[in-house]
Amino acid sequence: MIEAIPDCVEGGHLQPRRRWSDEFKEKAVAEALVPRANVSAIARRIGVEPSQLFGWRRKALREGLISVLEPQLELPVSSTQCKSAIVEITIGAAVIRVNDTIDEEALRRVLRAVRSA
C-alpha cells in the first residue's frame, strides 16, 4: 500500500523553502566581510538566519570567490585635534546618543532600561 506524502512533516517548516538570488547572497556576504561587521545583526536585518549567512560567507571564501583583505587604515592628515566622538545606538524605535566620556556602567544601565521598556 502506498501512503500519500504529507504536505508538512511534523516538526518541519510550515512555509515553503525560500530561494535567495546569487546577487542577494553576494551583497549580504560583502556586507558581512566588512571589518568589525556584526554578521548576526546583518542576518537578522535582511531576514535570514545567522548560520545561513555564515555558511554563504564560508562557501564564498572556500571557493575563492572572495578573499579577506587586511583593512587599510587611513589616518587623517589634519593636525587639528578631533572633537569628542558621538556614538549613536538604535534599539527598536529608541535612539541613544552618547559621547566618549560616558562611564561604561552608566551606558550598560541605559541600554538595559531601553531594552526592557
SVG drawing of the C-alpha trace seen along z (x, -y; Angstrom):
<svg xmlns="http://www.w3.org/2000/svg" viewBox="-2 -72 51 74">
<polyline fill="none" stroke="black" stroke-width="0.4" points="0.0,0.0 1.4,-3.4 0.9,-6.2 0.3,-9.8 3.2,-12.1 2.0,-14.8 2.4,-18.5 4.2,-19.1 6.2,-16.7 5.6,-17.0 8.2,-19.4 9.1,-20.7 8.7,-24.1 5.2,-25.3 6.5,-27.7 8.0,-26.7 11.7,-27.0 12.9,-30.4 15.4,-30.8 17.8,-33.6 19.3,-35.1 23.1,-35.0 23.0,-38.8 21.3,-38.9 23.9,-36.5 26.8,-38.4 25.6,-41.7 25.0,-40.0 28.4,-38.3 30.1,-41.6 28.5,-43.4 29.4,-40.6 33.0,-40.8 33.4,-44.5 35.9,-44.7 34.1,-44.7 30.8,-43.8 28.2,-42.1 27.2,-39.2 24.3,-38.1 22.8,-41.6 23.2,-41.8 21.4,-38.4 18.5,-39.5 18.2,-42.8 18.0,-41.0 15.7,-38.3 17.9,-35.2 19.3,-33.0 22.8,-34.0 24.0,-30.4 22.9,-30.8 24.8,-34.0 27.9,-32.4 27.5,-29.5 27.3,-31.7 30.4,-33.6 32.3,-30.4 31.4,-28.9 32.4,-32.1 35.8,-32.1 36.3,-28.4 35.5,-28.6 37.8,-31.6 35.0,-33.9 36.2,-36.5 39.2,-37.0 39.6,-38.6 41.9,-41.6 43.6,-43.3 41.8,-46.6 43.7,-49.6 43.5,-52.3 43.7,-55.9 44.8,-58.3 43.6,-61.9 46.3,-64.2 45.0,-67.2 47.0,-68.2 43.9,-69.6 42.5,-67.8 39.4,-65.7 36.3,-66.7 34.7,-64.2 33.1,-61.4 29.4,-60.8 28.1,-57.3 24.5,-56.7 22.9,-53.4 19.5,-52.4 17.4,-49.8 14.0,-49.4 12.5,-52.9 14.8,-54.3 17.9,-56.2 20.6,-56.8 23.4,-59.3 26.4,-59.2 29.9,-60.7 33.2,-59.1 33.1,-60.4 30.2,-58.2 31.0,-55.7 30.7,-52.1 28.5,-51.0 26.2,-54.0 25.8,-53.1 25.0,-49.5 22.2,-50.7 20.8,-52.9 20.9,-50.0 19.2,-47.6 16.5,-50.2 15.8,-50.7 15.7,-47.0 13.4,-46.3 10.9,-49.0"/>
</svg>
